[in-house]
Amino acid sequence: MLNVEDVKRDFPVLKNRDLIYLDNAATTLTPEPVIQSLQEYYKKLGASVHRGIYQLANETTEEFERARNSIADYIGANSPREIVLTKNCTEGINVIAYSLERWQEKSGKVLVTEMDHHSNILPWRFIANGSKKFQLEYVEVTKEGRLDIEDYKRKLSPETVAVAFPGISNVLGTVNPIKEVTNLAHENDALVILDGAQWLPHRAFDLSEYGVDFLTFSAHKMLGPTGLGVLYGREELLRMMPPPFGGGEMVLNVTRQKVKLTDPPQKFEPGTPPIAQTIAFKAALDYLEKLEVSQIKDHVDNLTQRAVNKLSKIPYIDIYGPKEGEPRGGLVSFNLEGVHSHDLATALDSLDNIAIRAGLHCAQPLHEVLEINSSARVSFYVYNSNEDVDRFIAGVKEVKTILGGENGE
Ligand SMILES: Cc1ncc(COP(=O)(O)O)c(C=O)c1O
């Protein structure tokens, strides 16, 4: 079991502020070892990578590539050449989408899901709007908040170019059957893009188990620095795909007429990469491994089930996604009848410094399907305790009494 009090001590923000932070699905707080790593880069290294031929540049490059190796190991990639460093998860999906559009000879449907984040809808939608090559279609979500596999099977065909979906929904918390979705796509010669933004922070992920072609996630949702995302792509695909952006350090040779690109991953990383962030992300991965990913999952699962259990006892509340006891990522979205989610979030913050998310969570199509105009969301991580959940529940009840109108009890 995680010792939450010990963990909390590693997070300066929690020492410096009286705060119950329950917005971890948006971004996580930063532990001391990651902050130290960032400082060390600026104090002891500080050169650019893959350019200079002096000692400091070589050392910086070594640290940077060591971090890339750690990322590859963390997800079970075959080689660090499969790890492209991006600005965030969003950029990774954009890189795949624009690159596929230029490279894929096959034209046809790209399937996304109604539960996708805008990051995994808009890149595909922009391309579908601008070219005749791809058409976008949404796999439906069932009333229970699951991916509708029958609808997926109906929409999937040998004409499907790619299937892009989230491992875990950032609103419903639904844990999607990655293997089943991937196997079905591959039977139809469609490429699979997994948005791992909500999976990677608290679940182990081994590429050899799932066999997806591409995976994207963000460092800042798993204790790492902002400004860094990871795009994994199967090496043979990355070798064939053209990069959507151009710039320095992605080329072997440029004349006024001709360009010879480097191999992946550098060919997808034009310009100076996020050096400090990448090196510090290794410290975040080491920290997660020290806590043990299986323990993190159990801890987050317990907090989430506790929240679902206690929330569901509150009258006039709608909880979205899996039922109590069913698999769920570390978050719960809900609405209190008669209280707008923004009012709830503002009141929790001012009553007891409880930070939760309110609004559309960059998943407006899903809110359209759910026929709601917003929702409140709590999400948990390694430094949250049972007491945090209980204070949040007490806060919700208090807000309901104050703002709940006729149904406030
Ligand atoms: C499921 C999902 N995908 C993608 C993203 C985008 O992540 P980022 O903003 O770091 O690019 C998020 C962020 O909330 C997310 O929850």
The ligand as a Gaussian input file, in Angstrom:
#p B3LYP/6-31G(d) Opt

LIG

0 1
 C       -7.921000      11.531000     -23.013000
 C       -7.072000      12.742000     -23.281000
 N       -6.454000      12.854000     -24.452000
 C       -5.673000      13.894000     -24.748000
 C       -5.478000      14.905000     -23.849000
 C       -4.637000      16.055000     -24.228000
 O       -3.495000      16.156000     -23.433000
 P       -2.551000      17.429000     -23.598000
 O       -3.399000      18.621000     -23.306000
 O       -1.474000      17.231000     -22.599000
 O       -2.065000      17.419000     -24.991000
 C       -6.111000      14.855000     -22.612000
 C       -5.972000      15.957000     -21.644000
 O       -6.769000      16.145000     -20.770000
 C       -6.918000      13.736000     -22.313000
 O       -7.555000      13.618000     -21.144000

